């Protein structure tokens, strides 16, 4: 017998009401409490990316670096204080994490529209999605209802975030620790289809990959020579290079084509093709089929956004993303 309409309606309300399941996120979380929340975030992000194309990659990276430490709780956004040692000073973030002022602007606009309603953690998750779309990438429905942490973890940031010179088993372990699998590793690495990296993040590949004074043999020699011209043995640490050689401002699947051509910028990019048959197969699939990559990237971003969110009475809604209330 078909369920009555009233039962269907009750189920719908239960499935999407943030009040019913304190531990679950819902795309409709702010529909009544702050109906213009998504519009506000999108508008600020669009202006920021129009001012500087690179900002799309920076905002996407902030969400990654937040979620891999204690879950997606905006701990990364906290500044140093008498009780907090900021994650901004960790090795993965120092001199490279950026876009904090854009999140400040988003939060300021959200506070004007709906005071203490939308969390900084949700603002980060939405900004990452909007940045991806603005760069030409896929969209996805962002589950919402995260709350903000009241603390940060410098050690978690130093140890939990996958690093450019990590081995593939180490990277897979760091992903597994937060509930992400090998498919997520390869798909989410595809975020390197936009943005830049500093010389200090890949210098080892150019001069001393294995501690024997030799460059990385898996790196295309012509490409390596080009990189060496702007990334010397010493100095130039902050010199920037596009992560995607072909289309650094466009979110597409050229990142995977670069890897197949031995032109992955970071060691952590290239090893996806050289160190595992499983990751190599996925790299080939995404290089051949951009729709497949976009579809999996969106799924993996939702999965990553669900890492240990604070919900219900845990955490708080910060008035200022840089400090606890």
Secondary structure, 3 states (H helix, E strand, C coil): CCCCHHHHHHHHHHHHCCCCCCCCCECCCCCCCCCCHHHHHHHHHHHHHHHCCCHHHHHHHHHHHHHCCCCCCCHHHCCCCCCCCCHHHCCCCCCCCCCHHHHHHHHHHHHHHCCCCCCHHHHHHHHHHHHHHHCCCCCCCCCECCEECCCCCHHHHHHHCCCCCCCHHHHHHHHHHCCCCHHHHHHHHHHHHCCEEEHHHCHHHHHCCCCCCCCCCCCCHHHHHHHHHHCCCCCCCCCEEECCCCCCCCCCCHHHHHHHCCCCCCHHHHHHHHCCHHHHHHHHHHHHCHHHHHHHHHHHHHHHHCCCCECCCCCECCCECCECC
